[in-house]
Amino acid sequence: MYWYLPLAWTLSFWDGLLTPPGFTVQPLGSDELDDAAELHSAAFAGGWSGDEFASLLAQGGTFGFAVRRDGQAKPIGIVLARLTVDEAEILTIVVDRSARGKGIGRLLMDNVLQYLHAERAASLFLEVEETNAPALALYRRLRFEEVGRRPAYYAGRDGTRTSALILKRTLGAG
Ligand SMILES: CC(C)(COP(=O)(O)OP(=O)(O)OC[C@H]1O[C@@H](n2cnc3c(N)ncnc32)[C@H](O)[C@@H]1OP(=O)(O)O)[C@@H](O)C(=O)NCCC(=O)NCCS
């Protein structure tokens, strides 16, 4: 008897279940790209600038989400992704160091998956350094599977090289 519930009601129901108390998730807005850049630069060498975020977000098919603590202006986590025809990719995801391990990364990824489900996308790809244990834990939990590897793709400050793993999550089948 529940099959006829309106989509908006159903999505807001799941939003309520997905979002940990005390946090709000919203589409990444053009006025928070400098904050996104700040988060990105704190996590990655060669972090992207606000202008780089803006030019990515201006490209067709690019979308993102930001999480903030209730009552606070600055986001504590952002994700940026791009959908081309029915294939999507995560361009970046980052959670402020102080907020990691509280389910924010999962919340951002769940919102991407929910968006892609509504868009009827077929698959979601991403690239991750093989030594990035927290990110790999998040993606494996979300049923991503390894479909490729770029050997010695990343260069560490000490000259060591690590591989990039290409992960895929098939969508549509649940
Ligand atoms: C990767 C990242 C986004 C994860 O965000 P997060 O908010 O800390 O992740 P969550 O709290 O949602 O955790 C999701 C899952 O990963 C696991 N996890 C998180 N941090 C972990 C760690 N340090 N070690 C092992 N598992 C970890 C959690 O236990 C959880 O699994 P569970 O659902 O089975 O409990 C965050 O660590 C980050 O911003 N890292 C720097 C940027 C980065 O590396 N981005 C990814 C590039 S591919």
The ligand as a Gaussian input file, in Angstrom:
#p B3LYP/6-31G(d) Opt

LIG

0 1
 C       37.606000       9.978000       3.491000
 C       36.778000      10.940000       4.345000
 C       35.965000      11.841000       3.431000
 C       35.817000      10.074000       5.228000
 O       34.960000      10.990000       5.921000
 P       34.404000      10.657000       7.411000
 O       33.350000      11.639000       7.698000
 O       35.537000      10.589000       8.365000
 O       33.821000       9.180000       7.186000
 P       32.613000       8.529000       8.008000
 O       32.690000       8.965000       9.437000
 O       31.353000       8.757000       7.264000
 O       33.001000       6.981000       7.942000
 C       32.530000       6.157000       6.904000
 C       33.058000       4.746000       7.123000
 O       34.492000       4.733000       7.040000
 C       35.037000       4.258000       8.267000
 N       36.193000       5.062000       8.614000
 C       36.232000       6.413000       8.709000
 N       37.471000       6.803000       9.082000
 C       38.186000       5.653000       9.223000
 C       39.542000       5.383000       9.586000
 N       40.394000       6.383000       9.909000
 N       39.964000       4.090000       9.602000
 C       39.116000       3.087000       9.290000
 N       37.817000       3.279000       8.937000
 C       37.379000       4.543000       8.910000
 C       33.963000       4.467000       9.305000
 O       34.110000       3.566000      10.381000
 C       32.721000       4.234000       8.522000
 O       32.485000       2.838000       8.379000
 P       31.201000       2.191000       9.078000
 O       30.003000       2.817000       8.400000
 O       31.377000       0.756000       8.764000
 O       31.306000       2.546000      10.526000
 C       37.678000      11.775000       5.309000
 O       38.524000      10.902000       6.008000
 C       38.505000      12.841000       4.595000
 O       38.048000      13.956000       4.346000
 N       39.773000      12.500000       4.261000
 C       40.667000      13.470000       3.581000
 C       40.257000      13.685000       2.152000
 C       40.216000      12.367000       1.388000
 O       41.082000      11.516000       1.521000
 N       39.170000      12.239000       0.529000
 C       38.988000      11.040000      -0.267000
 C       39.810000      11.094000      -1.504000
 S       39.483000       9.678000      -2.569000

